[in-house]
Amino acid sequence: MIPLMTDLLPRPRVVNSAEGTFELPLRPPVSGPSELVGAIRVALAALDPKPGESGTIDVTLVPELGPEAYTLAVDADGIRIAAGDRAGAFYAGQTLRQLLPPAAYRTVAIPGTQWTVPFVQIEDSPRFTWRGVHLDVSRHFQPKREVLRMIDIMAAHKLNRLHLHLVDDQGWRIESRAYPLLHEVGSHRPRTASSHYGEELTYDEVPHGGYYTLDDLSEISAYARAREVTVVPEIDVPGHASAILAAYPAFGPRGEQFAVLDRWGISPAILSPLPGTIDFLTTIIDELLAALGPTPYVHIGGDECVLDDWAASEEIMAFSRSLGLSELGDLHAWFLRQLADVLAERGSRAVVWDEAFVSGMLRDDTVVMPWRGTGVSRRAAAAGHDVVQTPVFPLYFDYIEAASEEEPLGIGETTTVADVAAFDPAPESWDPKDAAGVVGAQFQLWTERIPDARTLDYRAWPRGAVLAEITWSGGQPDLTERLPRHLARLDAMGVEYRPLEGPRPWQRGGTGRRRHRPGVINVEEVMSKLETMTLHADSTRPSL
């Protein structure tokens, strides 16, 4: 069966079809510059293409097209691709893959498959440069195989930033040869909270943990680069520090040893802002960057910091006064600025959550992720920062799709496919200069209620496919027609997505521990409270 042009997702900028089809042979030859040929071969892995003579798939480099841009022409003479760079060639290969039967999304060609391509002329380039997925591997660890699999699914959707949340109260997920207690102590906890929000705390009494070796991170980064995905590692500081202080309590304001946190919410654990902590984190950053290779962005967190222990420390307050700082918020900003400067010296840009922007003192090149809504994002863009849209509504995909007891347990409700489709990262109502500061958007997978890969699939897709459309080509009116047909590709990849009509019988919450309680947390009510949130040691926040 030949795919319809309306099957393409994300939809290319210009698509012109014609009568006729071209038959690709088994192991089709690809000719052109070796780097571009390599990109096509990765994108079309199920076809097992080989470098060869011209006549079947020809790819040429045309830098004038621009980054990530391409043209694709299919006619009786074969397939011709022009690419602005390697990324453009890779994305042309992904579009060609969508023109083939869904079997092109399997790992190998199944017997009897015919690679029939309709005649078409396509011109394409992305709307935004940042088209991302945030994966929290701290609260529930995802093994390396699941990270590699996420990269494959992202690449199929032309998503290009994998934000790995590697450090939080509930676990440290990076091997450190300089500070080995971080992964020996901080990577595991003896149990995990199992009670629902608003209930008395109960625990599963099951140990949980894991970490990535530095070699694992090198592999993940190289695998991602081959698929035009940039890994954005996050070491969330100075707050969310329970796992760090479980391993090295001397880096806390009071020298207190915390336990790796076994529940959710906000912890009072915070790193000391003194120079020794900067030196410690610089060593960790150097280890991380050496493993990952070229890393244009490193996320340093800055969110949900309870500053009570700083205020109670005479040493820290004296240090703050020696810097000429009068407010704790200024010290928080100073601390993050030091880390951003360290990163800049190493050729990387800092990324922060929006609390760091509100504190001030950011480097001009710092990227801001406003999770508390478009009001914060608009201010950050107006201040001249690159902004990646990450609002709780509608881009926190740990919130479930329907207020129904049939749904499996989630943080709260409700974020639907339609909600994501209606989202515009850079609204026309904004001043054009502010809108130009938006470099893209990403969906967030916080994993308090995502314990395994099957649940991860269910939460991420197909809503993630919709965000791919929004960030690549903008919202298109025929998306609702194309999305159901796109699901056949996810089926071929083995993605256990949530069907548009609701969960399959084995995906439902049931009556046991996975049961969702409708009405427990409403995402829009949470959003209305976030911008005025003040943090103290007893703070709790339902969304995280």
C-alpha positions as CSV (number, residue, x, y, z in Angstrom):
1,M,0.0,0.0,0.0
2,I,1.4,3.4,-1.0
3,P,1.2,6.0,1.8
4,L,-0.9,9.1,1.1
5,M,0.8,12.5,1.2
6,T,-1.3,13.3,4.2
7,D,0.5,10.6,6.1
8,L,3.6,12.7,6.5
9,L,4.2,13.8,10.1
10,P,5.6,16.3,10.8
11,R,4.2,17.8,7.6
12,P,6.9,19.2,5.2
13,R,6.7,22.8,4.3
14,V,6.0,22.2,0.6
15,V,4.6,18.9,-0.8
16,N,3.7,18.4,-4.4
17,S,2.7,14.9,-5.6
18,A,2.4,13.4,-9.1
19,E,1.0,10.3,-10.6
20,G,3.4,7.3,-10.6
21,T,5.6,5.3,-8.3
22,F,9.3,4.3,-8.1
23,E,10.3,0.8,-6.9
24,L,13.4,0.8,-4.7
25,P,15.4,-2.4,-4.9
26,L,16.5,-4.4,-1.9
27,R,19.6,-2.8,-0.4
28,P,19.3,0.3,-2.6
29,P,22.5,2.1,-3.5
30,V,23.1,5.6,-2.2
31,S,25.6,7.9,-3.8
32,G,27.0,11.2,-2.7
33,P,29.4,12.7,-0.1
34,S,30.2,10.0,2.5
35,E,28.9,12.0,5.4
36,L,25.5,12.5,3.8
37,V,25.4,8.9,2.5
38,G,26.0,7.8,6.1
39,A,23.1,9.9,7.3
40,I,20.7,8.3,4.7
41,R,21.9,4.8,5.7
42,V,21.1,5.4,9.4
43,A,17.7,6.9,8.6
44,L,16.8,4.0,6.3
45,A,18.3,1.2,8.4
46,A,15.5,-1.4,7.7
47,L,16.3,-1.1,3.9
48,D,20.0,-1.8,4.6
49,P,21.1,0.6,1.9
50,K,24.7,0.5,0.6
51,P,27.1,3.1,-0.8
52,G,26.9,2.8,-4.6
53,E,26.6,4.3,-8.0
54,S,24.1,7.0,-8.9
55,G,20.7,6.2,-10.2
56,T,18.7,5.1,-7.1
57,I,19.2,7.5,-4.2
58,D,21.5,10.5,-5.0
59,V,22.3,13.0,-2.3
60,T,24.2,16.3,-2.7
61,L,25.3,19.0,-0.4
62,V,23.7,22.4,-1.0
63,P,24.7,24.6,2.0
64,E,22.6,27.5,0.7
65,L,19.5,25.6,1.8
66,G,20.4,26.2,5.4
67,P,20.8,24.0,8.5
68,E,18.5,21.0,8.7
69,A,16.9,21.9,5.4
70,Y,16.5,19.6,2.4
71,T,14.6,18.9,-0.9
72,L,13.5,15.5,-2.0
73,A,12.4,14.5,-5.5
74,V,11.0,11.1,-6.6
75,D,10.3,10.4,-10.2
76,A,10.9,7.6,-12.8
77,D,14.6,8.3,-12.7
78,G,15.0,7.7,-9.0
79,I,15.3,9.6,-5.8
80,R,17.3,12.9,-5.6
81,I,18.1,14.6,-2.3
82,A,19.7,18.0,-1.7
83,A,20.7,18.8,1.8
84,G,21.9,21.9,3.6
85,D,24.0,19.8,5.9
86,R,24.2,16.3,7.4
87,A,21.1,16.9,9.4
88,G,19.2,17.9,6.3
89,A,20.2,14.6,4.6
90,F,19.1,12.7,7.7
91,Y,15.7,14.3,7.8
92,A,15.3,13.8,4.0
93,G,15.9,10.1,4.8
94,Q,13.3,10.2,7.5
95,T,10.7,11.8,5.1
96,L,11.6,9.1,2.5
97,R,11.0,6.5,5.2
98,Q,7.5,7.9,5.7
99,L,6.8,7.6,2.0
100,L,7.4,3.9,2.3
101,P,5.2,1.3,3.9
102,P,5.2,1.1,7.7
103,A,7.5,-2.0,7.4
104,A,10.3,0.6,7.0
105,Y,10.0,1.2,10.7
106,R,10.9,-2.4,11.6
107,T,14.5,-3.3,12.4
108,V,14.8,-5.5,9.3
109,A,12.8,-5.9,6.1
110,I,10.1,-8.6,6.6
111,P,9.6,-11.2,3.7
112,G,7.5,-9.9,0.8
113,T,8.0,-6.2,1.5
114,Q,8.1,-4.0,-1.5
115,W,9.7,-0.5,-1.2
116,T,7.3,1.5,-3.4
117,V,7.7,5.3,-3.3
118,P,5.1,7.7,-4.8
119,F,6.3,10.5,-7.1
120,V,6.7,13.6,-5.1
121,Q,8.6,17.0,-4.8
122,I,9.3,18.2,-1.3
123,E,10.9,21.3,0.1
124,D,11.4,21.4,3.9
125,S,13.0,23.1,6.8
126,P,12.1,23.3,10.5
127,R,10.3,26.1,12.2
128,F,12.4,25.8,15.4
129,T,15.9,24.6,16.1
130,W,15.1,23.1,19.5
131,R,12.6,20.2,19.3
132,G,13.0,18.3,22.5
133,V,12.2,15.5,24.9
134,H,13.0,15.8,28.6
135,L,13.5,12.4,30.3
136,D,13.8,12.2,34.1
137,V,16.0,9.2,34.9
138,S,16.6,10.3,38.5
139,R,13.2,9.5,40.0
140,H,12.9,6.2,38.1
141,F,16.0,5.0,36.3
142,Q,15.7,4.0,32.7
143,P,18.4,1.6,31.5
144,K,20.7,2.5,28.7
145,R,18.7,0.4,26.2
146,E,15.6,2.5,26.8
147,V,17.5,5.8,26.3
148,L,18.9,4.5,23.0
149,R,15.4,3.4,22.0
150,M,14.0,6.9,22.9
151,I,16.6,8.4,20.6
152,D,15.4,6.2,17.7
153,I,11.8,7.2,18.2
154,M,12.8,10.9,18.5
155,A,14.8,10.7,15.3
156,A,11.8,9.2,13.4
157,H,9.9,12.4,14.4
158,K,12.7,14.9,13.6
159,L,13.0,15.7,17.4
160,N,16.6,16.7,18.1
161,R,17.2,17.5,21.8
162,L,17.3,14.8,24.5
163,H,17.4,16.5,27.9
164,L,18.5,13.9,30.4
165,H,17.6,14.8,34.0
166,L,20.5,12.9,35.6
167,V,20.5,14.3,39.1
168,D,17.8,14.9,41.7
169,D,16.9,14.1,45.3
170,Q,15.9,10.5,44.3
171,G,19.1,9.5,42.6
172,W,22.5,10.4,41.1
173,R,22.8,8.6,37.7
174,I,26.4,9.3,36.5
175,E,29.6,7.4,37.3
176,S,32.3,9.6,38.8
177,R,35.8,8.4,39.0
178,A,36.8,11.6,41.0
179,Y,34.0,11.3,43.5
180,P,33.0,7.6,43.4
181,L,30.6,7.7,46.3
182,L,28.2,9.7,44.1
183,H,27.4,6.6,42.1
184,E,28.2,4.0,44.8
185,V,25.9,5.7,47.4
186,G,23.8,8.2,45.6
187,S,22.5,6.0,42.8
188,H,20.1,3.9,44.8
189,R,17.4,4.0,47.4
190,P,16.0,1.2,49.6
191,R,12.4,1.9,48.8
192,T,10.0,4.3,47.0
193,A,6.8,6.0,48.0
194,S,3.8,4.1,46.7
195,S,0.9,6.1,48.2
196,H,-1.2,8.4,46.0
197,Y,-1.2,12.2,46.4
198,G,-3.0,13.3,49.5
199,E,-2.8,9.9,51.3
200,E,-0.7,9.0,54.2
201,L,2.8,8.0,53.0
202,T,3.3,4.3,52.3
203,Y,6.3,2.6,50.6
204,D,6.8,-0.3,48.3
205,E,10.0,-1.5,50.3
206,V,11.6,-2.4,46.9
207,P,15.2,-1.2,46.3
208,H,15.5,1.0,43.2
209,G,18.6,2.4,41.5
210,G,21.0,2.4,38.6
211,Y,23.5,4.7,36.9
212,Y,25.3,5.2,33.6
213,T,29.0,4.6,33.4
214,L,31.1,7.2,31.6
215,D,31.4,4.8,28.8
216,D,27.6,4.4,28.7
217,L,27.3,8.2,28.3
218,S,29.9,8.2,25.5
219,E,27.9,5.5,23.7
220,I,24.6,7.3,24.2
221,S,26.0,10.6,23.0
222,A,27.6,9.1,19.9
223,Y,24.5,7.1,19.1
224,A,22.4,10.3,19.4
225,R,24.8,12.4,17.2
226,A,24.5,9.8,14.4
227,R,20.7,10.4,14.5
228,E,21.0,14.2,14.7
229,V,20.0,14.3,18.4
230,T,21.9,16.5,20.8
231,V,22.1,15.2,24.4
232,V,21.5,17.9,27.0
233,P,22.7,16.6,30.4
234,E,21.3,18.1,33.5
235,I,23.0,18.3,36.9
236,D,20.2,20.0,38.9
237,V,21.8,22.3,41.6
238,P,22.0,23.8,44.1
239,G,18.7,22.3,45.3
240,H,17.4,18.8,44.9
241,A,20.6,17.7,46.4
242,S,19.7,14.8,48.7
243,A,21.5,12.2,46.6
244,I,24.7,14.3,46.5
245,L,24.6,15.0,50.2
246,A,24.0,11.3,50.9
247,A,27.4,10.7,49.4
248,Y,29.3,13.8,50.3
249,P,27.6,15.7,53.2
250,A,30.5,18.1,53.5
251,F,29.2,20.0,50.4
252,G,26.0,21.0,52.3
253,P,25.6,24.1,54.5
254,R,25.5,22.1,57.7
255,G,27.6,19.1,56.8
256,E,24.4,17.0,57.4
257,Q,24.2,13.6,55.7
258,F,20.9,13.2,53.9
259,A,19.4,9.9,52.6
260,V,18.6,9.5,48.9
261,L,15.0,10.6,48.9
262,D,12.4,7.9,48.8
263,R,9.4,10.1,48.3
264,W,8.3,13.0,46.0
265,G,8.0,16.7,46.5
266,I,10.5,19.4,47.4
267,S,13.4,18.6,49.7
268,P,15.3,21.1,51.9
269,A,18.6,19.5,50.8
270,I,20.8,22.1,49.1
271,L,24.4,22.5,48.3
272,S,26.6,25.1,50.0
273,P,27.4,28.0,47.6
274,L,31.0,28.3,48.8
275,P,33.9,28.1,46.4
276,G,34.7,24.4,47.4
277,T,31.3,23.4,46.0
278,I,32.1,25.2,42.7
279,D,35.4,23.3,42.5
280,F,33.6,20.0,43.2
281,L,31.0,20.6,40.5
282,T,33.6,21.8,38.0
283,T,35.4,18.4,38.4
284,I,32.1,16.6,37.7
285,I,31.4,18.8,34.7
286,D,34.8,18.0,33.3
287,E,34.2,14.3,33.7
288,L,30.8,14.6,32.1
289,L,32.0,16.6,29.1
290,A,34.9,14.3,28.5
291,A,32.5,11.4,28.3
292,L,29.9,13.0,26.1
293,G,32.2,14.7,23.7
294,P,31.1,18.0,22.1
295,T,28.3,19.2,24.3
296,P,26.8,22.6,23.2
297,Y,24.3,22.7,26.2
298,V,24.5,21.7,29.8
299,H,21.5,22.2,32.1
300,I,22.4,23.3,35.6
301,G,18.8,23.4,37.1
302,G,18.3,26.2,39.6
303,D,14.7,25.3,40.4
304,E,12.9,24.8,43.6
305,C,15.7,25.8,45.9
306,V,14.9,26.0,49.6
307,L,17.4,28.6,51.0
308,D,16.7,28.2,54.7
309,D,20.0,26.4,55.5
310,W,21.9,29.1,53.7
311,A,20.2,31.8,55.8
312,A,21.1,29.8,59.0
313,S,24.8,29.5,58.2
314,E,27.0,32.3,59.5
315,E,29.8,31.2,57.2
316,I,27.6,31.4,54.1
317,M,26.0,34.7,55.0
318,A,29.5,36.2,55.7
319,F,30.6,35.0,52.3
320,S,27.5,36.5,50.7
321,R,28.3,39.9,52.3
322,S,31.9,39.7,51.1
323,L,30.5,39.5,47.6
324,G,28.4,42.6,48.1
325,L,25.2,40.6,47.9
326,S,22.3,41.6,50.1
327,E,19.7,39.0,49.3
328,L,19.7,35.2,49.3
329,G,18.2,35.2,45.8
330,D,21.3,37.1,44.7
331,L,23.6,34.5,46.1
332,H,21.5,31.8,44.3
333,A,22.0,33.7,41.1
334,W,25.7,34.2,41.8
335,F,26.2,30.5,42.3
336,L,24.6,29.6,39.0
337,R,26.5,32.3,37.2
338,Q,29.8,30.7,38.4
339,L,28.8,27.4,36.9
340,A,27.7,29.0,33.6
341,D,31.0,30.7,33.4
342,V,32.8,27.4,33.9
343,L,30.7,25.9,31.1
344,A,31.4,28.8,28.8
345,E,35.2,28.3,29.3
346,R,34.6,24.8,28.0
347,G,32.5,25.7,25.0
348,S,29.1,24.9,26.4
349,R,26.1,27.1,27.1
350,A,24.2,26.9,30.4
351,V,20.5,26.0,30.4
352,V,18.4,26.8,33.5
353,W,14.8,26.5,34.7
354,D,13.0,29.8,35.0
355,E,13.6,30.4,38.7
356,A,17.2,31.1,37.8
357,F,16.0,33.8,35.3
358,V,13.8,35.4,37.9
359,S,16.8,35.6,40.3
360,G,18.9,37.5,37.7
361,M,22.6,37.6,36.9
362,L,22.4,35.2,34.0
363,R,24.9,35.2,31.2
364,D,23.4,36.6,28.1
365,D,24.0,33.2,26.3
366,T,22.1,31.2,29.0
367,V,19.1,29.3,27.7
368,V,15.9,29.6,29.8
369,M,13.3,26.9,30.2
370,P,10.1,28.5,31.7
371,W,8.0,25.7,33.2
372,R,5.7,28.0,35.1
373,G,3.9,29.4,32.0
374,T,4.2,31.8,29.1
375,G,4.3,34.9,31.3
376,V,7.7,33.9,32.5
377,S,8.8,32.8,29.0
378,R,7.8,36.2,27.5
379,R,9.8,38.1,30.1
380,A,12.9,35.9,29.5
381,A,12.6,36.4,25.8
382,A,12.2,40.1,26.2
383,A,15.3,40.2,28.3
384,G,17.2,38.7,25.3
385,H,17.5,35.1,26.3
386,D,16.9,32.1,24.1
387,V,13.8,30.5,25.4
388,V,12.7,26.8,25.2
389,Q,9.0,26.5,26.0
390,T,8.4,23.9,28.7
391,P,5.1,24.9,30.5
392,V,3.4,22.4,32.8
393,F,0.3,22.8,30.6
394,P,0.3,21.3,28.0
395,L,3.9,20.0,27.9
396,Y,4.2,17.9,31.1
397,F,3.3,14.5,29.8
398,D,3.3,12.9,33.2
399,Y,-0.2,14.4,33.4
400,I,-2.7,12.0,32.0
401,E,-4.9,12.3,28.9
402,A,-8.3,11.8,30.4
403,A,-10.0,12.2,33.8
404,S,-11.0,8.6,33.9
405,E,-10.6,5.6,36.2
406,E,-9.6,3.6,33.2
407,E,-6.4,5.5,32.9
408,P,-3.3,4.3,34.7
409,L,-2.0,6.3,37.6
410,G,-0.5,9.7,36.7
411,I,0.6,12.9,38.5
412,G,-2.7,14.6,37.6
413,E,-5.0,15.5,34.7
414,T,-5.7,16.4,32.0
415,T,-3.5,17.1,28.9
416,T,-4.9,15.8,25.7
417,V,-3.6,15.4,22.2
418,A,-5.9,18.4,21.3
419,D,-4.3,20.5,24.0
420,V,-0.8,19.9,22.6
421,A,-2.0,20.5,19.1
422,A,-3.4,23.9,20.1
423,F,-0.1,25.0,21.7
424,D,1.9,27.7,19.9
425,P,5.4,28.2,21.3
426,A,5.7,31.7,19.8
427,P,2.2,33.2,19.7
428,E,1.4,35.8,17.1
429,S,0.1,38.0,19.9
430,W,3.6,38.5,21.2
431,D,5.9,41.3,20.1
432,P,7.9,39.9,17.1
433,K,11.2,40.6,18.9
434,D,10.0,38.6,21.9
435,A,8.7,35.8,19.7
436,A,12.0,35.6,17.9
437,G,13.6,34.6,21.2
438,V,11.7,31.4,21.3
439,V,14.1,28.7,19.9
440,G,11.7,25.8,20.4
441,A,9.9,23.6,22.9
442,Q,10.1,20.2,24.5
443,F,7.8,17.9,26.3
444,Q,8.6,16.7,29.9
445,L,8.5,13.2,31.2
446,W,8.9,13.5,35.0
447,T,8.9,9.9,36.3
448,E,7.4,9.8,39.7
449,R,4.5,7.9,38.2
450,I,6.5,6.4,35.2
451,P,8.3,3.4,36.7
452,D,9.1,1.5,33.5
453,A,9.5,1.7,29.7
454,R,5.9,0.6,28.9
455,T,4.5,3.4,31.0
456,L,7.0,5.8,29.4
457,D,5.7,4.8,25.9
458,Y,2.1,5.3,27.0
459,R,2.8,8.8,28.3
460,A,5.0,10.0,25.5
461,W,3.2,9.0,22.4
462,P,1.3,10.0,20.4
463,R,1.4,13.4,22.2
464,G,5.1,13.6,21.4
465,A,4.3,13.1,17.7
466,V,2.0,16.2,18.0
467,L,4.7,18.3,19.6
468,A,7.1,17.2,16.8
469,E,4.6,18.6,14.3
470,I,4.3,21.9,16.3
471,T,8.0,22.4,16.5
472,W,8.9,21.4,13.0
473,S,6.1,22.8,10.9
474,G,3.7,24.6,13.2
475,G,0.1,23.4,13.9
476,Q,-1.5,22.2,10.7
477,P,-5.3,21.9,10.4
478,D,-5.2,18.3,9.0
479,L,-3.1,17.0,11.9
480,T,-6.1,15.1,13.2
481,E,-6.4,13.3,9.9
482,R,-2.7,12.4,9.6
483,L,-2.1,11.3,13.2
484,P,-4.2,8.1,13.2
485,R,-2.4,6.9,10.1
486,H,0.9,7.7,11.6
487,L,0.2,5.2,14.4
488,A,0.9,2.3,12.1
489,R,4.5,3.4,12.1
490,L,4.6,3.4,15.9
491,D,3.1,-0.1,15.8
492,A,5.9,-1.3,13.5
493,M,8.5,0.2,15.8
494,G,6.9,-1.6,18.8
495,V,5.9,1.6,20.6
496,E,3.3,1.0,23.2
497,Y,1.5,4.3,22.8
498,R,-1.9,5.3,24.2
499,P,-4.5,4.8,21.5
500,L,-6.5,7.9,20.6
501,E,-9.7,6.3,21.8
502,G,-8.3,5.3,25.2
503,P,-6.1,2.7,26.8
504,R,-6.0,-1.0,25.7
505,P,-7.3,-3.4,28.3
506,W,-3.8,-4.2,29.6
507,Q,-2.9,-0.5,29.8
508,R,-5.8,0.4,32.1
509,G,-5.3,1.3,35.7
510,G,-7.4,-1.5,37.1
511,T,-8.3,-1.5,40.8
512,G,-4.9,-2.0,42.3
513,R,-1.8,0.2,42.8
514,R,-2.0,1.7,39.2
515,R,-5.6,3.0,39.6
516,H,-6.0,6.6,38.9
517,R,-8.3,8.7,41.1
518,P,-10.0,11.3,38.9
519,G,-9.9,14.9,40.1
520,V,-6.9,14.5,42.4
521,I,-4.8,17.2,40.8
522,N,-5.9,19.5,37.9
523,V,-3.1,20.7,35.8
524,E,-4.7,24.1,35.0
525,E,-5.2,24.8,38.7
526,V,-1.6,24.0,39.4
527,M,-0.5,26.4,36.6
528,S,-2.5,29.2,38.2
529,K,-0.5,29.0,41.4
530,L,3.0,28.4,40.2
531,E,4.3,31.9,39.4
532,T,3.7,33.1,43.0
533,M,5.2,30.0,44.6
534,T,7.5,30.6,47.6
535,L,9.7,27.9,48.9
536,H,10.5,26.9,52.5
537,A,11.6,23.7,54.1
538,D,8.0,22.5,54.5
539,S,7.0,23.3,50.9
540,T,5.2,20.7,48.8
541,R,4.3,20.9,45.2
542,P,1.9,18.4,43.6
543,S,3.2,18.5,40.1
544,L,6.7,17.4,41.1
